[in-house]
């Protein structure tokens, strides 16, 4: 997650879908009056304003808060009692948090400890679900998590009776990308995540690698009453791009890093994985039999695509020179982050993409990837959402959410909570919205 410095001043043109790339308790805060969304910068015209119904309790990324930092949600729909549905969400060093539909916390699951005194402890980044997985001779539903601290995937069985999660990760799960613990400690580790089940019932996870443009596919396998995974395929997205004017461009990153992917969602019906390469844009890649089956193609670039930028050590961030913008970018303000699909039929629905740089979300037709709209989660009964990392949506009607549920991360929860020194504590949480408005997006 990066907020690029210096706001954009130009409205950039839209790249059409499929354009080829030239390189291979209810509310935890008092209700507040609604106010219009105020994007940092963006295309002409205001986004549609939508408001959350409830929000989860605040998480605090400091010592007193257990270094808990909200990131990515997943929605589990109870198979027989929709009122018993859950939201499972990552809190990085704070582990997993499980919420009911009123956004009340039901369970907190810690990360695994560091294996050695100089090693990284667990840090849960992204979460997704697998339903109907065969474990111990019966089907179970799983929450799958990327542990970026340990470079592993972890698995939690969801009990439909107790509505509690139990760790069923095999003791000897391999590293996802690293060769050894020393490489794990460099933290180029498992990061973004999207799961899917193929037509033959095999479950897979598409996992990105932190600080690199690498993405892997892993088969999820049962080992008696525990779960592990096997590597199946690997893809590296471009880091250098040829621009329409013949020049070349590389996105800015921390020294030694590459343009990473975080947001990941798989559409099994169309055989497509969508990848949010944070500073570059939104990609689509075909999947067949658990493998990448074609070249990545760009759905839309970020606004900053092609714009010169350089890492500033004093700012410890990338500074973008918008005055030299060549005009090759799209609409999404970097970083492009959370991805989710609101499914209304076998092939119909809406792809939702978080535009972190302007605190809005862009929508696309699920089948054609045609751009359809833009919205912002603004203040209402609870505050709005800013700097969104992860999002999840279901169209299944749920109690309190007749149009289905949309859950989004809020990277700057308000009103702020002062710490002992009087300064605001780093505070995040998740907002719950009725997702019915996504049906009207065309």
C-alpha positions as CSV (number, residue, x, y, z in Angstrom):
1,X,0.0,0.0,0.0
2,X,1.5,3.3,-1.1
3,X,0.0,6.8,-1.3
4,X,2.0,8.5,-4.1
5,X,3.0,12.1,-3.3
6,X,1.8,15.2,-5.3
7,X,-1.8,15.0,-6.5
8,X,-2.7,14.6,-10.1
9,X,-3.9,17.7,-12.0
10,X,-4.9,16.2,-15.3
11,X,-7.8,14.0,-16.3
12,X,-6.4,11.0,-18.2
13,X,-8.0,8.9,-20.9
14,X,-9.5,5.5,-20.4
15,X,-7.9,2.4,-21.8
16,X,-10.6,0.0,-23.1
17,X,-11.0,-3.4,-21.7
18,X,-8.8,-6.1,-23.3
19,X,-6.2,-3.6,-24.7
20,X,-3.0,-5.3,-25.2
21,X,0.0,-4.4,-23.2
22,X,3.2,-3.9,-25.1
23,X,5.2,-6.0,-22.7
24,X,4.7,-9.8,-22.4
25,X,-21.7,-4.0,18.2
26,X,-23.4,-2.4,15.4
27,X,-21.6,0.9,15.0
28,X,-18.4,1.5,17.0
29,X,-18.7,5.3,16.6
30,X,-21.6,7.6,17.0
31,X,-23.6,8.4,13.9
32,X,-22.5,11.5,11.9
33,X,-24.4,13.5,9.3
34,X,-23.7,12.5,5.8
35,X,-21.4,14.7,3.7
36,X,-20.4,14.5,0.0
37,X,-17.3,12.4,-0.9
38,X,-14.3,14.5,-1.5
39,X,-11.8,12.6,-3.7
40,X,-8.1,13.6,-3.5
41,X,-8.1,13.9,-7.3
42,X,-9.9,12.3,-10.1
43,X,-11.9,12.3,-13.3
44,X,-14.4,15.0,-13.9
45,X,-17.8,14.3,-12.2
46,X,-18.5,13.1,-8.7
47,X,-18.7,9.4,-7.8
48,X,-22.0,8.0,-6.6
49,X,-22.2,8.3,-2.8
50,X,-23.1,5.1,-0.8
51,X,-23.1,4.7,3.0
52,X,-22.3,1.9,5.3
53,X,-24.8,0.4,7.7
54,X,-22.4,-0.7,10.4
55,X,-18.7,-0.9,11.1
56,X,-16.5,-3.3,13.0
57,X,-14.7,-2.2,16.2
58,X,-11.5,-0.2,15.7
59,X,-8.2,-2.0,15.3
60,X,-5.1,-0.2,16.4
61,X,-1.7,-0.7,14.8
62,X,0.3,0.1,17.9
63,X,1.7,-1.8,20.9
64,X,-1.4,-1.3,23.0
65,X,-3.6,-2.6,20.1
66,X,-1.4,-5.6,19.4
67,X,-0.2,-4.1,16.1
68,X,-3.5,-5.0,14.6
69,X,-4.1,-3.4,11.1
70,X,-7.2,-4.3,9.2
71,X,-6.6,-5.3,5.6
72,X,-8.8,-7.8,3.7
73,X,-12.3,-9.3,4.3
74,X,-14.1,-12.4,3.0
75,X,-17.8,-13.2,3.4
76,X,-18.9,-16.7,4.5
77,X,-22.6,-17.4,3.8
78,X,-24.0,-19.9,6.2
79,X,-25.3,-22.9,4.2
80,X,-28.6,-23.3,6.1
81,X,-29.0,-20.1,8.3
82,X,-28.2,-16.9,6.6
83,X,-28.4,-15.0,9.9
84,X,-25.4,-17.0,11.0
85,X,-23.2,-15.8,8.1
86,X,-19.8,-14.4,9.0
87,X,-17.1,-12.0,7.8
88,X,-13.6,-13.3,8.2
89,X,-10.9,-10.6,8.0
90,X,-7.2,-10.2,8.3
91,X,-5.5,-7.8,10.8
92,X,-1.9,-8.4,9.8
93,X,0.1,-8.9,13.0
94,X,-3.3,-8.9,14.8
95,X,-4.2,-12.2,13.1
96,X,-7.7,-13.1,11.9
97,X,-10.9,-11.4,13.2
98,X,-14.3,-13.0,12.7
99,X,-17.4,-10.8,12.7
100,X,-21.2,-11.4,12.6
101,X,-23.5,-9.5,10.3
102,X,-23.9,-6.7,12.9
103,X,-20.1,-6.2,12.7
104,X,-19.6,-7.5,16.2
105,X,-16.4,-9.5,16.8
106,X,-17.0,-13.2,17.5
107,X,-13.4,-14.5,17.4
108,X,-9.8,-13.4,17.3
109,X,-7.2,-15.8,16.0
110,X,-3.5,-15.0,16.6
111,X,-0.7,-15.4,14.1
112,X,1.8,-18.2,14.6
113,X,5.0,-17.2,16.5
114,X,8.4,-16.7,14.9
115,X,10.3,-19.9,14.5
116,X,13.5,-18.3,15.9
117,X,14.6,-15.2,17.8
118,X,15.7,-13.4,14.6
119,X,12.9,-14.6,12.4
120,X,9.6,-13.0,11.4
121,X,6.4,-13.9,13.2
122,X,3.2,-14.5,11.4
123,X,1.5,-11.6,9.6
124,X,-1.8,-12.3,7.9
125,X,-2.3,-10.3,4.8
126,X,-5.2,-11.6,2.6
127,X,-8.0,-14.1,3.1
128,X,-10.4,-15.9,0.8
129,X,-12.8,-18.9,1.1
130,X,-13.0,-22.4,-0.2
131,X,-16.4,-24.2,0.2
132,X,-17.1,-27.9,0.1
133,X,-13.4,-29.0,0.4
134,X,-13.1,-32.7,1.2
135,X,-11.3,-33.1,4.5
136,X,-11.4,-36.3,6.6
137,X,-14.0,-37.8,4.4
138,X,-16.5,-35.0,4.5
139,X,-17.0,-31.5,2.9
140,X,-15.9,-28.5,4.9
141,X,-15.7,-24.8,4.3
142,X,-12.3,-23.1,4.7
143,X,-10.8,-19.7,5.3
144,X,-7.5,-19.5,3.5
145,X,-4.9,-16.9,4.5
146,X,-1.6,-15.6,3.2
147,X,0.9,-15.4,6.0
148,X,3.3,-12.9,4.7
149,X,5.5,-13.0,7.8
150,X,6.1,-16.8,7.4
151,X,5.7,-17.0,3.6
152,X,3.0,-19.7,3.9
153,X,-0.7,-20.3,3.4
154,X,-2.8,-21.2,6.4
155,X,-6.1,-22.9,6.6
156,X,-9.0,-22.5,9.1
157,X,-12.1,-24.8,9.1
158,X,-15.4,-23.0,9.6
159,X,-17.8,-24.9,11.9
160,X,-21.4,-24.1,10.8
161,X,-22.7,-25.1,14.3
162,X,-20.4,-23.0,16.5
163,X,-19.5,-20.5,13.8
164,X,-16.0,-20.7,15.0
165,X,-12.8,-21.2,13.0
166,X,-10.2,-23.9,13.8
167,X,-6.7,-24.1,12.4
168,X,-6.3,-27.2,10.2
169,X,-2.9,-26.2,8.6
170,X,-0.5,-29.1,8.3
171,X,2.6,-28.7,10.5
172,X,5.0,-29.1,7.6
173,X,3.5,-26.7,5.0
174,X,6.2,-25.4,2.7
175,X,7.2,-21.9,2.0
176,X,5.2,-20.4,-0.9
177,X,8.1,-18.6,-2.6
178,X,11.2,-18.6,-0.4
179,X,14.0,-21.2,-0.5
180,X,14.8,-21.0,3.2
181,X,14.2,-19.1,6.4
182,X,16.8,-16.5,5.6
183,X,15.0,-15.7,2.4
184,X,11.7,-15.6,4.3
185,X,13.2,-12.9,6.6
186,X,13.7,-10.7,3.5
187,X,9.9,-10.6,3.3
188,X,9.4,-11.2,-0.4
189,X,6.6,-13.5,0.7
190,X,3.0,-14.6,0.1
191,X,0.9,-11.5,-0.2
192,X,-2.3,-11.3,-2.3
193,X,-4.7,-14.2,-2.6
194,X,-7.7,-15.4,-4.6
195,X,-9.1,-19.0,-4.3
196,X,-11.2,-21.0,-6.7
197,X,-12.4,-24.6,-7.3
198,X,-12.1,-26.1,-10.7
199,X,-14.8,-28.1,-12.4
200,X,-13.2,-31.4,-11.2
201,X,-13.4,-30.3,-7.6
202,X,-9.8,-29.4,-7.2
203,X,-9.2,-26.3,-5.1
204,X,-6.5,-23.7,-5.9
205,X,-5.1,-20.5,-4.6
206,X,-3.6,-17.8,-6.8
207,X,-1.0,-16.0,-4.6
208,X,1.1,-13.0,-5.3
209,X,4.6,-12.4,-4.0
210,X,5.3,-9.2,-2.0
211,X,7.7,-6.6,-3.5
212,X,7.8,-8.5,-6.8
213,X,5.6,-8.8,-9.9
214,X,5.4,-12.6,-9.4
215,X,2.2,-14.6,-9.0
216,X,1.9,-18.4,-8.3
217,X,-0.9,-21.0,-8.4
218,X,-1.0,-23.6,-5.7
219,X,-3.2,-26.7,-5.4
220,X,-4.8,-27.1,-2.0
221,X,-4.4,-30.7,-0.8
222,X,-5.7,-32.7,2.2
223,X,-3.3,-34.6,4.3
224,X,-5.6,-36.8,6.5
225,X,-7.3,-34.2,8.8
226,X,-4.9,-31.4,7.9
227,X,-4.3,-29.2,4.8
228,X,-1.2,-28.3,2.7
229,X,-0.5,-27.1,-0.8
230,X,1.6,-27.8,-3.9
231,X,3.0,-25.3,-6.4
232,X,1.4,-25.7,-9.8
233,X,2.3,-22.7,-12.0
234,X,4.1,-19.3,-11.9
235,X,3.7,-16.0,-13.8
236,X,5.7,-12.8,-13.7
237,X,4.0,-9.6,-14.8
238,X,6.0,-6.9,-16.7
239,X,8.1,-4.4,-14.8
240,X,9.1,-2.4,-17.9
241,X,6.6,-1.1,-20.4
242,X,6.8,0.4,-23.9
243,X,4.6,3.5,-24.1
244,X,2.6,4.5,-27.2
245,X,5.2,7.2,-28.0
246,X,8.0,4.6,-28.2
247,X,9.5,5.4,-24.8
248,X,9.8,3.1,-21.9
249,X,8.5,3.4,-18.4
250,X,9.0,1.5,-15.1
251,X,6.8,2.1,-12.1
252,X,8.5,3.6,-9.1
253,X,9.1,1.3,-6.1
254,X,11.3,1.1,-3.0
255,X,15.0,0.4,-4.0
256,X,15.4,-3.2,-5.0
257,X,11.6,-3.9,-5.2
258,X,9.4,-4.5,-8.2
259,X,5.8,-3.5,-8.9
260,X,3.9,-5.9,-6.7
261,X,0.4,-7.4,-7.0
262,X,-2.0,-7.5,-4.0
263,X,-5.7,-7.5,-5.1
264,X,-6.5,-10.9,-6.6
265,X,-9.9,-12.4,-7.5
266,X,-10.8,-15.4,-9.6
267,X,-13.9,-15.8,-11.8
268,X,-14.1,-19.6,-12.3
269,X,-17.2,-19.3,-14.6
270,X,-15.1,-17.3,-17.2
271,X,-11.8,-18.9,-16.4
272,X,-10.2,-15.6,-15.5
273,X,-8.0,-14.3,-12.7
274,X,-7.9,-10.5,-12.1
275,X,-4.7,-9.1,-10.7
276,X,-4.2,-5.6,-9.2
277,X,-0.6,-4.6,-9.9
278,X,-0.7,-1.7,-7.5
279,X,1.1,1.0,-9.4
280,X,0.5,-0.3,-12.9
281,X,-3.1,-1.3,-13.3
282,X,-5.7,-4.0,-13.5
283,X,-4.8,-7.2,-15.4
284,X,-6.8,-10.2,-16.6
285,X,-5.2,-13.6,-17.2
286,X,-6.9,-16.8,-18.5
287,X,-6.8,-19.9,-16.2
288,X,-7.3,-23.5,-17.4
289,X,-7.0,-26.6,-15.2
290,X,-5.3,-24.6,-12.5
291,X,-2.7,-23.1,-14.8
292,X,-2.2,-19.7,-16.5
293,X,-3.4,-20.3,-20.0
294,X,-2.5,-17.1,-21.9
295,X,-0.8,-13.7,-21.9
296,X,-1.8,-11.1,-19.3
297,X,-3.9,-8.3,-20.8
298,X,-4.6,-4.9,-19.3
299,X,-8.2,-4.0,-18.4
300,X,-7.2,-0.5,-17.2
301,X,-4.0,1.3,-16.3
302,X,-3.6,3.6,-13.3
303,X,-3.6,7.3,-13.9
304,X,0.1,7.3,-13.0
305,X,1.0,4.9,-15.8
306,X,3.8,6.4,-17.9
307,X,4.2,9.4,-15.5
308,X,7.8,9.9,-14.4
309,X,8.4,9.2,-10.7
310,X,11.4,8.7,-8.5
311,X,11.9,7.4,-5.0
312,X,12.7,10.2,-2.5
313,X,14.8,8.8,0.5
314,X,13.9,11.8,2.7
315,X,10.1,11.3,2.0
316,X,10.6,7.5,2.0
317,X,8.1,7.4,-0.8
318,X,7.8,7.8,-4.6
319,X,7.3,11.4,-5.9
320,X,5.3,11.6,-9.1
321,X,6.0,14.4,-11.6
322,X,2.5,15.0,-12.9
323,X,3.7,18.0,-14.9
324,X,5.4,15.6,-17.2
325,X,2.3,13.3,-17.6
326,X,2.3,12.0,-21.2
327,X,-1.4,11.1,-21.0
328,X,-1.3,7.3,-21.3
329,X,-2.9,6.4,-18.1
330,X,-6.4,5.3,-17.1
331,X,-8.8,6.4,-14.3
332,X,-7.6,4.4,-11.2
333,X,-5.6,6.4,-8.8
334,X,-2.7,4.3,-7.6
335,X,-2.6,2.1,-5.7
336,X,-5.1,-0.2,-7.4
337,X,-5.9,-2.6,-4.5
338,X,-9.0,-4.5,-3.5
339,X,-10.9,-6.6,-6.0
340,X,-14.2,-8.5,-5.7
341,X,-16.9,-9.8,-7.9
342,X,-20.6,-9.2,-7.2
343,X,-22.2,-12.2,-9.0
344,X,-25.8,-11.9,-10.1
345,X,-25.9,-14.9,-12.5
346,X,-23.6,-17.5,-14.0
347,X,-21.8,-14.9,-16.1
348,X,-23.4,-11.6,-15.0
349,X,-22.5,-9.2,-12.3
350,X,-20.0,-6.4,-11.4
351,X,-16.3,-6.4,-10.9
352,X,-15.4,-3.9,-8.1
353,X,-11.9,-2.3,-8.0
354,X,-10.6,-0.1,-5.2
355,X,-8.9,3.1,-6.3
356,X,-6.9,3.7,-3.2
357,X,-5.4,7.0,-4.3
358,X,-8.7,8.8,-4.5
359,X,-10.7,6.8,-2.0
360,X,-13.2,5.6,-4.6
361,X,-14.2,2.3,-6.3
362,X,-14.5,1.6,-10.0
363,X,-16.9,-0.9,-11.4
364,X,-16.8,-3.0,-14.6
365,X,-19.2,-5.4,-16.3
366,X,-18.2,-8.9,-15.2
367,X,-18.6,-10.4,-18.7
368,X,-17.1,-7.7,-20.9
369,X,-15.0,-5.7,-18.5
370,X,-16.7,-2.6,-19.8
371,X,-16.4,0.3,-17.3
372,X,-19.8,0.9,-15.7
373,X,-19.4,3.4,-12.9
374,X,-17.6,4.8,-9.8
375,X,-18.7,5.1,-6.2
376,X,-17.4,6.3,-2.8
377,X,-18.3,5.1,0.6
378,X,-19.0,8.3,2.4
379,X,-20.0,9.4,6.0
380,X,-23.5,8.4,7.2
381,X,-24.5,6.4,10.2
382,X,-20.8,5.6,10.4
383,X,-17.9,7.2,8.7
384,X,-16.9,6.4,5.2
385,X,-13.9,4.4,3.9
386,X,-10.5,5.8,2.8
387,X,-7.4,4.1,1.5
388,X,-9.2,0.8,0.9
389,X,-7.0,-2.3,0.7
390,X,-9.5,-5.2,0.6
391,X,-13.1,-5.7,-0.4
392,X,-15.6,-8.6,-0.6
393,X,-19.1,-8.8,-2.0
394,X,-21.9,-11.4,-2.2
395,X,-25.3,-11.0,-3.9
396,X,-27.1,-13.5,-1.6
397,X,-29.8,-11.7,0.4
398,X,-28.8,-11.6,4.1
399,X,-30.6,-10.3,7.2
400,X,-30.2,-6.5,7.1
401,X,-28.7,-6.7,3.6
402,X,-31.5,-7.6,1.2
403,X,-29.3,-6.8,-1.8
404,X,-26.4,-8.8,-0.5
405,X,-23.4,-7.6,1.4
406,X,-20.4,-5.5,0.5
407,X,-17.5,-5.2,3.0
408,X,-14.7,-2.8,2.5
409,X,-11.6,-2.0,4.5
410,X,-11.2,1.5,5.9
411,X,-7.6,2.6,6.2
412,X,-8.3,5.8,8.1
413,X,-11.2,5.2,10.6
414,X,-12.7,8.3,12.2
415,X,-13.3,10.0,14.5
416,X,-9.7,9.5,15.5
417,X,-8.8,8.0,18.9
418,X,-6.0,9.8,20.7
419,X,-3.2,7.8,22.4
420,X,-1.5,8.5,25.7
421,X,0.7,11.1,24.0
422,X,-2.4,12.9,22.6
423,X,-1.6,11.9,19.0
424,X,-4.1,10.0,16.9
425,X,-3.6,6.2,17.1
426,X,-3.3,4.4,13.7
427,X,-6.8,3.1,13.4
428,X,-8.5,0.9,10.8
429,X,-11.7,-1.2,10.5
430,X,-14.2,-2.6,8.1
431,X,-17.5,-1.1,6.8
432,X,-20.6,-3.2,6.0
433,X,-23.0,-2.0,3.2
434,X,-26.1,-3.4,1.5
435,X,-24.7,-4.3,-1.9
436,X,-28.0,-3.9,-3.8
437,X,-26.8,-0.7,-5.5
438,X,-24.3,-2.7,-7.5
439,X,-27.3,-4.3,-9.4
440,X,-28.1,-0.9,-10.8
441,X,-24.6,-0.4,-12.1
442,X,-24.7,-0.8,-15.9
